[in-house]
Structure formats: structure tokens, C-alpha cells
Amino acid sequence: MFRKREQKIDDIMRSIMKENSRFSDGLQKQNIASIWSAVLGSTIAHYTSSIRLDKKTLYVKISSAPLRNELIYEKEKLIAKLNQELVHRKIDELVIR
């Protein structure tokens, strides 16, 4: 007989992504803007005009020069916070323009 085991959809999706890391990488590339917004807040996301994840480098374009300088000084902390949110992919470099 089959035994029914209830699982949350979130747990099922995480297990699928762990098994197929290529799928996970593509999904995280698509969701990097929402992860950026969640980690840094809506105010900084408002000044972010473009965001792109290429291999292990995250490219971000900020429209405010003072904010850009402040983020450049906090690069290492930002990378650590973003890596906590990313499940399979890790960011090694952050390029802020």
C-alpha cells in the first residue's frame, strides 16, 4: 500500500531545485531583482535601474551617486547578505555602477 506523506509545496520545490541545480541557477537569475529588493529594501531597489547575475558576479546599476558610493563601501556585507538568500548560487564579486 502507498503511504501518503504530506509535504509543503515550498519543501517540494527546494528538493527539486537541489536535485537539478541548472534549473535552480536559472530561477535564481530570474529572481535576483526580488532578492536584491528583499535584502536591501524598497528604497534602494527604487534607485536600482538594472541588475544582472553572470556566473558568480552580480552587476548592479544605481542611479544615485551618493547611494552608489555608500554601497561600494559596504560591498562585503552586501555579498554576505545576498549569499544568505541565494540557495545554490554564491556571489563572489559585486560590481556597482
N, C-alpha and C positions, 0 to 999 in steps of 0.2 A: 504494500500500500504506500501511497505517496503521503508524505508528511508536509503539511503546509507550514511554512515559516514566514511570518510577516516581517517585512523589511520596509524601511523608509525609502522613498524614491531617491533621496539625497545619498544614502548609503549605496544604493544600487549604481547610481551614476558615478560615484567615486570609484567603485570597484571596476566598472567598465573602463574608466579613464586610466586606472593603474595598469590594467591588462594591455591597453593599446595606447602607449604614450604618444604616438603620432597624432592620434585623434585629440588627445589632451593638449598637445602643443598648439594645434590649430585652434582649438577652442579658447585657450588662454590668450593667443594672439588676438582673437576677436574681442575678448572681454578685457583687454588691458586698459582701455579707457575707463571702464566702470571700476576696475580695481584701483586705478590712479585716483579717481574721484572719491572712492570709499576711504582710501588711506589718507589722502591729503585734504579732503573736504571740498565742498562745492565752490567756495570762493576761489581757491587755487585752480580748480577744474574750469572755472569760468574764464580764467586768463590763459588756459592751455588751448592753443589753436591747432596743434597736431601732435599725435603720439603714435609711435611705431616701435614694435619689438622685432628686432632682427637678430637671430641667433641668441646670443647672451647679452646683447646691448639694447638698451632702451633709449630711443631718441624722442626728446620732448621739446616742443617749441612753445615758449612762453612769450606772451605779447607785452608784458610789463617788465621793463628793465630792472627796477628795484627788486621786484619779486624774483626775477631770474637770478640776480646776484645772491640773494638770500638762499635760494635753493641750491646754488652751486656750493655755498659754504656748508650746507647740510647734506651733501651727496651721500656720504657713507651711511648716515642714519636713514635716509630715504631708501637706499638699496636694501638695507636690513628690513625695514618695514614692508616694502614691496615683496621681498622674498618670503616673508611670513605668510602672505596671502596667496602667493603662487604655489601650487601643489607640486607639480613635477618639474617645472622650468625654473631656473635660477638666473637672476640678473647679475652679471659680473661688472658691467660698466653702464653708467648713466651719462648720456650726453644731453646737456641742456643748452638750447639755442635761443 
